[in-house]
Each structure stands twice: as structure tokens, then as C-alpha cells.
């Protein structure tokens, strides 16, 4: 391509020089410093002109136009022969400079390629860390580093989830094994048998809750397969009915604000789990004589309790699987059995599946305020209609 452009440039220079020389000769004429006495022959590019002296004037046997044209062609040829090597040298210099500049410009790309080949699932903590001006390559490298950071966090979260799930499932199995061993030693009496039955039943229930939570979390992470009209106010009312006895035993008062409907489109089963997990957490992580305030509006569900103080730097960790918070927070009045540590993780996953978000903030006097923002029915319909 470069040589082709040089050829076009050379042809343009040649034709331009030829036309310019011819035009100059036509304007100023042809002068000769030496006048010959005898006929002489002037040869220029194959044209012969015979010159004689007559009264001090040079006369030609050929027309002046042919002589001018021949001189112009000869001068243009001279320009051409000098231009060819000059353009050749220029081409070599341009190729060398272009090769050097291209290699220098592609050096960051080679560095990113080499780094990307070194990265695997076990070395996601590596970064390109490209230095230099804020150009397209620098922004590309920074974007790649951000992607690696998100992947590293996702893989780390998955590894922790698997490890914690294995640990949580192992605990009730160990309890069951110990209870069975106690029951098999000697001749167990009625009290020992009752103790074994109680331990086995409690461990079985804990395993069941944990497995149900894991399945629910996996289900909500996959997203929604179908949507149907749901009134969040009715869902809250239904969940409060199932929570009445537990709240009464914990001596926790539940107050509900907002009696109007709050329609949206979603999965009623998943939304029931979202509301139930929020309400149970608010009741269980509370003080005797405390209260839970529930507010239902179109597009939002807010739950606030009067439980123990939650450090601000610990709030976001509560949404991670198997995070139970501080010892004081997990020692609620109604907690007859330890929870699975999946409640708020399930809440956030279900909210994301419905296109919503969940935020939490500590209450200055103690407790936690959790707000689930869910798109109302009209926004869900508009989102599906948008291209």
C-alpha cells in the first residue's frame, strides 16, 4: 500500500514538473548565450533543430513549439531520475520508522496478552497494572483489571460458599452421630432415649432448613421463569399470620404501616420467602419487649427492628451466605435453634431476580433497617415492552 502511494506521488510529481517547465518556457522563451556562425544542430529528446545566424538573430529550422516541448520533456526526465532514488530512500526510512513505531505502540498489547495467558482460576489476583498516558490502551488495561477483580471476588465467594455449606452440613450430621452413639451405649433409659430423640429431631430440622435454604438460593440465582400479578401487601399479611406465635413468644411487637395494595409482577413463592426471611430476622434478632416496624408501599418494603447494635462495617457482610453477625446479634430471644445464615442472602438474591435491590443500614439506637426496592407492576410491564 505504501509503495503504491509512492508510485502515484512520483507520477504526479513527474507530470507536474513537465507541465510547469513547459509553461515556463512558453512564457520566457529560449535564449542562447552563444550564437554560431555556421549551421549547428541542437538535439533534445530526439528532436533536431538547425540554427543559423542572420542579422544577429537565431533562427531555427524547426518550429519553436517542438523545441520547447523537447526541452520540457528532457528536464522532466531529469527530475524523474533524481526523484526515483530519493523516493526509494524515503520509503526505506518510512518503513523503518513505521516498524519501530508500530512495535512500540503494540508493546502494551503484547504485555496484556502475556499476562492474560498466565491468569487462571488460581491466579485471579494478578493484574496488568499498565502505566502510561490515559489513552485507549490504558483504559482497556484498567477495564481488564476491573474484570479480573470482579471475577476474583466471584470465585472467592463461590469457594467460601462451598466450604461453608460443607461445614454447615457436617455439623448436624455430627450431632446425629453423637446422639446415636449415646443411645447405643449400654441400656438407655427413658430419659436418655428422650434426649436422643430430641437431638436427632433438632439436627434433622436444622439440616432440612439448610438444604431448603441452599435450594432456594440456587433457584433465585437462576432468575424468574414466569411472572404473575402479586400484591406485596397481601404477601406481608400472610407471612405475619405464620409469624404471630413466634413474635408473641419473643415478646416482640410487630407494627405494619400502609394498608393499600402494592402490586407488582413476580414469583409469589419467592416473594413470600423474601418477606418471611426479613420478618423472621427482625423478630429473632431483637430484644424482649422490642418491636418490628413494617412499611409496604408500591415498589418498596421496609423492615426495621430494635435489636442489638450492628457496626456499620459489618452491615454488608450480613448479606453474604453463612454470615450471622456478632454474638450479641445472634443471641435473640426467640432463637431456639441456630439459623442457617442464609436469610439475607436469599432476600438479596430474590430481589435481584425481580430486578430490585436490597439495602441495609444500622439504626443509631440499635437494630437494623432493611429496605427492599422492587419495581411495581407498571415498571415491570414497561421493562418488558422496551426493545
C-alpha positions as CSV (number, residue, x, y, z in Angstrom):
1,X,0.0,0.0,0.0
2,X,2.8,2.4,0.9
3,X,4.7,1.6,-2.3
4,X,1.5,2.1,-4.3
5,X,1.0,5.6,-2.8
6,X,4.6,6.5,-3.6
7,X,4.2,5.4,-7.2
8,X,1.1,7.7,-7.5
9,X,3.1,10.5,-5.9
10,X,6.0,10.0,-8.2
11,X,3.8,10.1,-11.3
12,X,2.1,13.2,-10.0
13,X,5.5,14.9,-9.5
14,X,6.7,13.9,-12.9
15,X,3.6,15.2,-14.7
16,X,3.5,18.4,-12.7
17,X,7.2,19.1,-13.3
18,X,6.8,18.5,-17.0
19,X,3.8,20.8,-17.3
20,X,5.5,23.5,-15.2
21,X,8.7,23.5,-17.2
22,X,6.8,23.7,-20.5
23,X,4.7,26.6,-19.2
24,X,7.8,28.4,-18.1
25,X,9.5,28.0,-21.5
26,X,6.4,29.3,-23.3
27,X,6.4,32.5,-21.1
28,X,10.2,33.5,-21.2
29,X,11.2,32.0,-24.5
30,X,14.5,30.2,-25.2
31,X,17.8,32.2,-25.0
32,X,21.2,31.1,-26.2
33,X,24.3,32.8,-24.9
34,X,26.4,31.5,-27.8
35,X,25.5,32.3,-31.5
36,X,27.1,30.0,-34.0
37,X,28.4,31.2,-37.4
38,X,27.8,28.0,-39.2
39,X,24.7,25.9,-39.0
40,X,24.7,23.8,-35.9
41,X,22.5,21.1,-34.6
42,X,20.7,21.1,-31.3
43,X,19.4,17.8,-30.2
44,X,16.9,17.5,-27.4
45,X,14.9,14.3,-26.7
46,X,15.1,13.1,-30.3
47,X,14.1,16.5,-31.9
48,X,16.6,18.1,-34.3
49,X,16.8,21.9,-34.7
50,X,19.1,23.6,-37.2
51,X,20.2,27.1,-36.1
52,X,21.7,29.9,-38.3
53,X,22.9,33.4,-37.7
54,X,21.1,36.2,-39.7
55,X,21.5,39.8,-38.7
56,X,22.2,38.8,-35.1
57,X,19.1,36.7,-34.7
58,X,19.0,33.0,-34.1
59,X,16.6,31.3,-36.5
60,X,15.6,27.6,-36.3
61,X,14.7,25.3,-39.0
62,X,12.2,23.6,-36.7
63,X,9.1,25.3,-35.1
64,X,9.8,26.8,-31.7
65,X,7.0,24.8,-30.1
66,X,8.7,21.5,-30.8
67,X,12.0,22.7,-29.3
68,X,10.2,23.9,-26.2
69,X,8.4,20.6,-25.8
70,X,11.6,18.7,-26.2
71,X,13.4,20.8,-23.6
72,X,10.5,20.3,-21.2
73,X,10.5,16.5,-21.6
74,X,14.2,16.4,-21.1
75,X,14.0,18.4,-17.9
76,X,11.1,16.3,-16.6
77,X,13.1,13.1,-17.2
78,X,15.9,14.6,-15.2
79,X,13.5,15.3,-12.3
80,X,12.2,11.7,-12.6
81,X,15.5,10.0,-12.5
82,X,16.5,12.0,-9.5
83,X,13.2,11.5,-7.8
84,X,13.2,7.7,-8.0
85,X,16.2,7.1,-5.7
86,X,15.0,9.9,-3.4
87,X,11.6,8.3,-3.0
88,X,13.2,4.9,-2.5
89,X,15.3,6.2,0.3
90,X,12.3,7.9,1.8
91,X,10.3,4.6,1.6
92,X,13.0,2.7,3.4
93,X,13.2,5.4,6.2
94,X,9.4,5.4,6.4
95,X,9.2,1.6,6.7
96,X,11.9,1.6,9.4
97,X,10.2,4.3,11.4
98,X,6.7,2.7,10.9
99,X,8.1,-0.7,12.1
100,X,9.6,0.9,15.2
101,X,6.6,3.0,16.0
102,X,4.2,0.0,15.5
103,X,6.3,-2.2,17.7
104,X,6.4,0.4,20.4
105,X,2.7,1.1,20.1
106,X,1.8,-2.7,20.3
107,X,4.1,-3.3,23.3
108,X,1.2,-2.8,25.8
109,X,-0.9,-5.2,23.8
110,X,1.8,-7.9,23.9
111,X,2.1,-7.3,27.7
112,X,-1.7,-7.7,28.2
113,X,-1.7,-10.8,26.0
114,X,1.2,-12.4,28.0
115,X,-0.5,-11.5,31.3
116,X,-3.8,-12.9,30.2
117,X,-2.2,-16.2,29.3
118,X,-0.7,-16.5,32.7
119,X,-4.0,-16.0,34.6
120,X,-6.1,-18.9,35.7
121,X,-8.7,-19.6,38.3
122,X,-6.0,-19.9,40.9
123,X,-4.2,-16.7,40.0
124,X,-7.0,-14.2,39.5
125,X,-5.3,-11.8,42.0
126,X,-2.8,-10.8,39.2
127,X,-3.2,-7.5,37.5
128,X,-1.8,-5.9,34.3
129,X,-1.2,-2.6,36.0
130,X,-0.3,-0.8,32.7
131,X,1.5,2.5,33.2
132,X,1.4,5.4,30.7
133,X,-0.8,8.1,29.4
134,X,-4.6,7.8,29.7
135,X,-5.2,6.5,26.2
136,X,-7.3,3.7,24.8
137,X,-4.8,1.0,25.7
138,X,-4.5,2.3,29.3
139,X,-8.3,2.3,29.6
140,X,-8.6,-1.2,28.1
141,X,-6.0,-2.5,30.6
142,X,-7.8,-0.8,33.5
143,X,-11.1,-2.3,32.4
144,X,-9.4,-5.7,32.2
145,X,-8.1,-5.3,35.7
146,X,-11.5,-4.4,37.0
147,X,-12.9,-7.5,35.3
148,X,-10.3,-9.6,37.0
149,X,-11.2,-8.1,40.3
150,X,-14.9,-8.9,39.9
151,X,-14.0,-12.5,38.8
152,X,-11.7,-12.9,41.7
153,X,-14.4,-11.8,44.1
154,X,-17.0,-14.1,42.5
155,X,-14.7,-17.1,42.6
156,X,-13.7,-16.3,46.2
157,X,-17.3,-16.0,47.2
158,X,-18.1,-19.3,45.5
159,X,-15.2,-21.1,47.3
160,X,-16.3,-19.7,50.6
161,X,-19.9,-20.7,49.9
162,X,-18.9,-24.3,49.1
163,X,-16.6,-24.5,52.2
164,X,-19.2,-23.1,54.5
165,X,-22.0,-25.2,53.1
166,X,-19.9,-28.3,53.6
167,X,-19.2,-27.2,57.2
168,X,-22.8,-26.4,57.9
169,X,-24.0,-29.7,56.6
170,X,-21.3,-31.6,58.5
171,X,-22.4,-30.1,61.9
172,X,-25.9,-31.6,62.1
173,X,-24.5,-35.0,60.9
174,X,-22.0,-34.9,63.7
175,X,-24.8,-34.2,66.2
176,X,-26.9,-37.0,64.9
177,X,-23.9,-39.4,65.1
178,X,-23.2,-38.4,68.7
179,X,-26.8,-38.8,69.7
180,X,-27.0,-42.2,68.1
181,X,-23.8,-43.3,69.8
182,X,-25.2,-42.3,73.2
183,X,-28.4,-44.2,72.5
184,X,-26.4,-47.3,71.6
185,X,-24.3,-47.4,74.7
186,X,-25.5,-49.9,77.3
187,X,-29.2,-50.0,78.2
188,X,-30.5,-46.5,77.6
189,X,-33.3,-45.4,79.9
190,X,-36.4,-43.4,79.1
191,X,-34.6,-40.1,79.8
192,X,-31.7,-41.0,77.5
193,X,-34.0,-42.1,74.8
194,X,-36.0,-38.9,75.0
195,X,-32.7,-36.9,74.8
196,X,-31.6,-38.8,71.8
197,X,-34.9,-38.4,70.0
198,X,-34.9,-34.7,70.7
199,X,-31.3,-34.2,69.5
200,X,-32.0,-36.2,66.3
201,X,-35.1,-34.3,65.6
202,X,-33.4,-30.9,66.1
203,X,-30.4,-31.9,63.9
204,X,-32.8,-33.2,61.2
205,X,-34.7,-30.0,61.2
206,X,-31.6,-27.9,61.0
207,X,-30.4,-30.0,58.1
208,X,-33.7,-29.6,56.4
209,X,-33.7,-25.8,56.9
210,X,-30.2,-25.6,55.5
211,X,-30.9,-27.7,52.4
212,X,-34.1,-25.8,51.8
213,X,-32.2,-22.5,52.0
214,X,-29.5,-23.7,49.6
215,X,-32.1,-24.9,47.1
216,X,-34.0,-21.6,47.4
217,X,-30.8,-19.6,47.0
218,X,-29.9,-21.6,43.8
219,X,-33.4,-21.2,42.5
220,X,-33.5,-17.4,42.9
221,X,-30.0,-17.1,41.5
222,X,-31.2,-18.6,38.2
223,X,-33.8,-15.8,37.8
224,X,-37.5,-15.9,37.2
225,X,-39.1,-18.4,34.8
226,X,-42.5,-16.7,34.9
227,X,-44.2,-13.7,36.4
228,X,-47.7,-13.1,37.6
229,X,-49.5,-10.3,39.5
230,X,-48.7,-10.2,43.2
231,X,-49.9,-7.9,45.9
232,X,-47.0,-7.3,48.3
233,X,-49.4,-6.1,51.0
234,X,-51.2,-9.4,50.9
235,X,-47.9,-11.3,51.0
236,X,-46.8,-9.4,54.1
237,X,-50.2,-10.1,55.8
238,X,-49.9,-13.8,55.1
239,X,-46.4,-14.0,56.4
240,X,-47.3,-12.1,59.6
241,X,-50.0,-14.7,60.3
242,X,-47.4,-17.5,60.3
243,X,-45.1,-15.4,62.5
244,X,-47.6,-14.3,65.1
245,X,-46.8,-17.1,67.6
246,X,-43.1,-16.7,67.3
247,X,-43.3,-12.9,67.8
248,X,-45.6,-13.4,70.8
249,X,-43.2,-15.9,72.4
250,X,-40.3,-13.5,71.8
251,X,-42.3,-10.6,73.3
252,X,-41.8,-8.6,70.1
253,X,-44.5,-6.3,68.8
254,X,-45.0,-6.1,65.0
255,X,-46.4,-2.9,63.6
256,X,-47.5,-2.6,59.9
257,X,-47.8,0.8,58.1
258,X,-49.5,1.1,54.8
259,X,-52.8,-0.7,54.2
260,X,-53.2,0.0,50.5
261,X,-52.3,-2.6,47.8
262,X,-48.7,-2.8,46.5
263,X,-49.0,-4.6,43.1
264,X,-46.1,-6.0,41.2
265,X,-45.4,-8.9,38.8
266,X,-43.2,-11.7,40.0
267,X,-43.0,-15.1,41.6
268,X,-45.4,-15.3,44.6
269,X,-43.5,-18.2,46.2
270,X,-40.1,-16.4,46.0
271,X,-41.6,-13.1,47.2
272,X,-43.2,-15.0,50.2
273,X,-39.7,-16.3,51.1
274,X,-38.3,-12.7,50.8
275,X,-40.9,-11.3,53.2
276,X,-40.7,-14.2,55.5
277,X,-36.9,-14.1,55.9
278,X,-37.0,-10.3,56.5
279,X,-39.7,-10.6,59.2
280,X,-38.1,-13.6,60.9
281,X,-34.7,-12.0,61.1
282,X,-36.3,-8.8,62.5
283,X,-38.1,-10.8,65.2
284,X,-35.3,-13.2,66.1
285,X,-32.5,-10.5,66.2
286,X,-34.4,-8.4,68.7
287,X,-34.7,-7.6,72.4
288,X,-37.6,-8.8,74.6
289,X,-40.1,-6.0,74.6
290,X,-38.8,-4.7,71.3
291,X,-40.7,-4.0,68.1
292,X,-40.6,-4.6,64.4
293,X,-41.9,-1.9,62.1
294,X,-43.0,-2.9,58.6
295,X,-43.9,-0.5,55.8
296,X,-45.4,-1.6,52.5
297,X,-45.7,0.8,49.6
298,X,-45.8,0.3,45.8
299,X,-42.2,-0.6,44.9
300,X,-40.7,-0.8,48.4
301,X,-40.8,-3.0,51.5
302,X,-39.1,-1.6,54.6
303,X,-38.5,-3.6,57.8
304,X,-37.0,-2.0,60.9
305,X,-36.3,-3.6,64.3
306,X,-35.0,-2.6,67.7
307,X,-32.3,-5.3,68.0
308,X,-28.7,-5.0,69.2
309,X,-26.4,-2.5,67.6
310,X,-24.8,-3.5,64.3
311,X,-21.4,-2.0,63.4
312,X,-21.6,-0.1,60.1
313,X,-18.7,-2.0,58.7
314,X,-20.5,-5.3,59.3
315,X,-23.8,-4.5,57.6
316,X,-22.8,-5.6,54.1
317,X,-21.3,-8.8,55.3
318,X,-24.7,-9.8,56.7
319,X,-25.8,-10.4,53.0
320,X,-23.0,-13.0,52.5
321,X,-24.0,-16.7,52.8
322,X,-23.5,-18.1,56.3
323,X,-22.7,-14.7,57.9
324,X,-24.5,-14.5,61.2
325,X,-23.2,-11.2,62.6
326,X,-21.9,-10.7,66.1
327,X,-22.5,-13.0,69.0
328,X,-24.9,-10.5,70.6
329,X,-26.9,-10.2,67.4
330,X,-27.3,-14.0,67.1
331,X,-28.5,-14.4,70.7
332,X,-32.1,-13.3,70.1
333,X,-35.0,-14.2,72.4
334,X,-36.8,-16.5,70.0
335,X,-33.8,-18.4,68.7
336,X,-34.4,-21.9,69.9
337,X,-32.1,-23.2,67.2
338,X,-29.3,-21.6,65.3
339,X,-30.2,-20.3,61.9
340,X,-28.6,-21.3,58.6
341,X,-27.1,-17.9,57.9
342,X,-28.7,-17.7,54.5
343,X,-31.7,-15.4,55.3
344,X,-30.4,-12.1,53.9
345,X,-28.5,-13.8,51.1
346,X,-31.8,-15.3,50.0
347,X,-33.5,-11.9,50.3
348,X,-31.0,-10.2,48.1
349,X,-31.0,-12.9,45.5
350,X,-34.8,-12.9,45.2
351,X,-34.8,-9.1,44.9
352,X,-32.2,-9.2,42.2
353,X,-34.2,-11.9,40.3
354,X,-37.2,-9.4,40.3
355,X,-35.0,-6.5,39.1
356,X,-34.8,-4.9,42.5
357,X,-32.2,-4.1,45.2
358,X,-31.8,-4.6,48.9
359,X,-30.1,-2.1,51.2
360,X,-29.5,-2.1,54.9
361,X,-28.3,0.4,57.4
362,X,-27.8,0.3,61.2
363,X,-30.2,2.1,63.4
364,X,-28.5,4.6,65.8
365,X,-30.4,3.2,68.8
366,X,-29.8,-0.4,67.9
367,X,-31.2,-2.7,65.3
368,X,-31.2,-2.7,61.5
369,X,-33.3,-1.1,58.8
370,X,-33.6,-3.2,55.6
371,X,-35.3,-1.8,52.5
372,X,-36.2,-4.0,49.5
373,X,-36.9,-1.9,46.4
374,X,-38.9,-3.9,43.9
375,X,-40.2,-2.5,40.6
376,X,-44.0,-2.1,40.7
377,X,-46.3,-3.7,38.2
378,X,-46.3,-0.8,35.6
379,X,-42.5,-0.6,35.6
380,X,-42.2,-4.4,35.1
381,X,-44.6,-4.2,32.1
382,X,-42.7,-1.2,30.7
383,X,-39.4,-3.0,31.1
384,X,-40.7,-6.0,29.1
385,X,-42.1,-3.8,26.4
386,X,-38.9,-1.8,25.9
387,X,-36.7,-3.0,23.0
